[in-house]
Amino acid sequence: MADRAPLDCGSGFHVELRPEMSVRQAMTAVYRELLEKMRCNAKGIVEDLDIEHLHDFRVAVRRTRSGLGQMRDALPVRETGKFRREFAWLGHVTGPVRDLDVCLGHEQQYTLLLPESLRSGLTPFFSALRAQRAVERERLIRQLASARYRRLITAWQECLDRSGGESGPSGRPMLDAVREILQRRFRTVIREGKKIHSSSPPEKLHRLRIRCKKLRYLLEFSASLFPREDIGPAIRQLKRLQENLGDFNDRAVQQAILEHHLATLRSGSRADLETAASLGGLLARLHHDQQRVRRQFDRRFREFARPANVGLYGRLIGKQDRSAGTGHRE
């Protein structure tokens, strides 16, 4: 984005790994890249340059947490547990502002969803959200300036420096570890997706969304270890399924924000009654749209689980190609 140019951290992620790397060597390289993303985007958050800085910061945190959860032999057990807890805290404290940013970003779309007679009631609602965001943002800035945050970033850097001191390949090869976990993750996504039907509760789709995220992060961590013609389509197919599950979850989060605000309105206030009518109409539209997204899930999952895609993942899991880390990438 042009308005991010003065502090352009970039939203992409790529680390060039070699097939002979151990899990520790490879994940240390991955974690270093993610730490730089956090540091750069933290500056953008503090200066409030662009809401995407917070989004990218949170993605780097989630990727780090996913790596700690999936590649547990990359670091000593005690350090893995400690950093998983601390990065979970960091994900928690950055959540409220991001949820509000997403909702505020839909202001024009929400307005157009309602008839003219109901639109005026949204004005005080979005004013309240902006005021709430200001409060939550101040709370977030205090957390990013806190001793706990500084200790976390410093300790994480020191941990990576110690791990990066490894002079040569040792331990389990990264490629072997990735294939083992990839097989398990892919089978879990297929198994849980097949169990979802029209009357399944939303919690099942939410759980599948989390499973897909873990699979996606694993593929991104290890992309350079596989032929481009295999890893590219695998990630794209997964992204299509994730988009559907993410859209379904976004509608749920947005409805929760509206319902929470509805509960704060006074029954005797004329202005609040107008806002309540607007939010009620908007909730109905969002629920309807969420059901539309839900109906699309069956087709998206069938595309993901089709034999050609299963075969593609089979090649990633079982095809040993030591040249994939260099010769297959341009």
N, C-alpha and C positions, 0 to 999 in steps of 0.2 A: 504493500500500500504506500502511496506517495507520501502521506502525512506521517509515515513512520520512518522516512529516510534518515532523519538525524540520529536515530537510534535503531537502525534496522538489524534486528537480531536474526531474522530469517525464521520461517516456520517449518522448513524442511528438516529432515533428519537422515543422515547417512554417515556411517563409519566404515571405513575400508578394513575388513578383517582378512586374515590369512588362514587357510584351512588347518595349518599346523599349530595355530595358537591354542593355548589352554583356555579353559573357561575363565580362569582368573585374568589372564592377559587380555582376552577379548572383552570381558565385561568391564574391566578397568578402563579400557578405551571408550566403551559405550558410556559409562558413568561420567567420564571426564567431559565428553561432548554435552551431555545433558546438564551437568553442573554449569557449564558456560552459558547454556540457554537460560538457566534459572537466573544467573547473575545479571546477564544483559537485560532480560525482561523485568527483573525486579526494579531496575532503574526506571524503566518505562512506566511501571505501576506507580511508583512513588511520585513521578512527575505527571502522571495521569495523561500521558501523550496519546494513547489509543487503547481502547478496551481489549484489543487483540493481544496486548502484552500480558494481561492477566490470563487470557485463554492459553497462550503459548507457555507461560510459566506453569500453569496447572498441568498441561500435557507433559512437560518435562518431569514434573513431580510424579505423575502417574506412571510414566515410563520407568522411572527409577524404582518406584515401589514394585512394579511388575517384575523388573529384573531381579530385585532382591527376593521376591517370592518364588520366582521360577528357577533361577540359577543360584540355589542356596549354597553350593559348594564353591562359589567364587570368592567368598570371604569367610573368615572364622564365624562360627555359629553365634557367638555372643555379639559380635559387631553387626551381623545380619539382623538379629532380633532388635537390637537397639535402634538401628537406622530405619528399619521398617516402621517402628512405632513413631519415630520423630517425623518421618515423611508423611505418615498418616495424619499426624497433627497438622502439618503444613497444608495438606490437602483439605482438611476440615476448615481451617481458618480462612482459606481463600474462596470457599464455596459460596457464601451468601452474596458477595458482591457480584460474582459471575452470574448467579441465577437472576439477580436484578438487572444486570446488563442485558441478558438475553431477553427478558420480558420488556424492558424499555426499548430494545431494538425492534420490537414488533408493534410499536405505537401506531404507526400509520396503517399497517396491515389490520390491526384490531379495529381501528376506526372505520375502515372500509367494509369490515364484516357486518357492521350494524346499520340499520336504517337511520336516516337523518334524525328522527325523533329521539333516538337513544344515544347519539354520539356525544352530546354535551356532558353527559354523566361521566364520561371517561376522563375529562380534563382534571378534576380533582384527584382521581385515582392515580394518574400518571404523575401529578405534582407530588402526591404522597410517596410514590415510589422513588422519585428523584431525591426527596428529602431523606428517605430511608437509606438510599444508596450512599448519600453523603455521610450519614452516621456510620454505616457499615464500612465505608472506605477509610474513615478515620481510625476505626478499630483495626482494620487490616494493616494500615500504615504503622500503627503502634506495634503490631506483632512483628512486622518486618524490621523494625528498629529495636526489637527486644533482645535481651541477652540470650534468650533461648534460641532465637533464630541465628544469631551470630555464632553461638557455640555449635549449632548444627552444621552450618556451612563450613566453619573452620575445621571441625572434627572430621567431616566428610572429605574435605580436601586432604587432610593429613592421612586418612585411611587410604585414599587412592594413591597418594605419594608412596606409601609403604608398599602397596600392592604393585605399583608400577616399577618398583625396584627389582622385580623378578628378571633375571638376566637371560633366561632361555626357556624354551617350552617345557612345561612340567604339568603334571596332573592330567585330568581327563581332557581330551581334545574338544574344543568348542563345537566342532561339526558333529561329533558323536552325540554330545549332550543335546544339541538342538534337535537332531533327528528323533531322539528318544522322546523328548518333551513334545515335539511337534505331532508325533503320532498320537500321543495321549490326548493332546488338546483338540486335535481335529476330530478324533473319534467321539470325544465328549460333546462337541458342538453338534455333530450329526445325530448322535443319540438323543440329546435333549431337544433338538429342533424337531425331530420326528414325533416326539411326544406331545407337542403343542397342537391343539385343535381349537375350533371356534369357541368353545366354552372354557378354555384354559384361563386361569386368573392372570392378571397383569404381572404378578410376581414372577411367573415363569418366563415371560418375555424379558423382564429385567435381568433375571439370572443368566439367560442366554446372551444378552447384551454384554454382560461382564465377561462371560466365557469368550466371546468374540474379541473383546478388547485384549485379553491376555494372548490369544492366538495372533492377533494383529501385531502386537508389540514384539512378540517372539520372531515373527517374520521380518519385521523392520530391523531388529537387532542384527539378524543374521543374513540379511539380503545379499551382501557381497560374497557370501560363501556358496551361492547357487547360481546356475545359469540365468541370465536375464530373461530368456524366453520362457522360463518356468516361474521364477519368483514374481515377475511383473503381473502376469495374469492371475496368479494365486492371490496376490494382495488386492487387485482390482475386484475380483469376485467377492472377496470377503468384505471390502468396503461397501459394495452394493447392499449386502445383507445388513451391515452395520448402519447404513444410512436409514434404512427402514426402522430398525430397532431404536436408533437414536431419535428419529422423528416421533415415534410413539412415546418415548420417555420424556421428550421435551414438552409434549402436550400435557403429560401428567404433571410435570413440574409447574408449568404455567397455570394449570387449573388449581393447583394447590396454593399458589400465590394469590390468585383471585379469591378463592374460598377463604383464605386467611384474612384478606382485607374486608371481605363481606362481613365476617364475624365481628369486626371492629366498628361497624357503622351503627349509628344511633337510630332507633326506630322512629323517634318523633321529629327528626330533622328532615325538612323538605329536600335540601341539597343531598343528604345521604340517601333519601329514598330514590332520587334520580340516579345516583351512582349505583345503588343496589339494582335498579332496573337494568342499567347498562351492563353491569357485571353479570347479572343473571342471563341476559341475552348472549353475552360473550361466552359464558360458560357452556351454554347449549351449543353454540357454534363450534367451540373447541372440542367438546365431547363428540360431536358429529364428525369432525375432521379426524379425531383420534381413531374413531371406528373405521373410517376410510383407510387410514394408514394400516390399521390392524388387518383389514381384509387383504391388503397388498402383501402381507407377510408370507402367506402360503406360496404365492408365486415366486417371491424372492428366495425363499428357502429351497423350493424345488430347483431353481436355477443353480443354487450353491451346491446342492446335494446330487446333482445330475452326474452320471457315470464319468463324463469327460473331466469334470472338476475333481472327482474322487481320484481318477487316474493321475491327474496333475499333482495332487498332494502325495500320491503314492510315489511318484518320481522324486519329489523332494525328500521324502522319508527314506527311500531305499536305494537311490542311485548314487553310488560312490564316485565322485568326479573331482579329483584333487586339483584339476585346472580351473575349476569353476570360480575360484576367488579372483582370478586375474583375466584369463583368456576369454571369458564369456562376457566381459563387461567392456563397453566402449569408453 
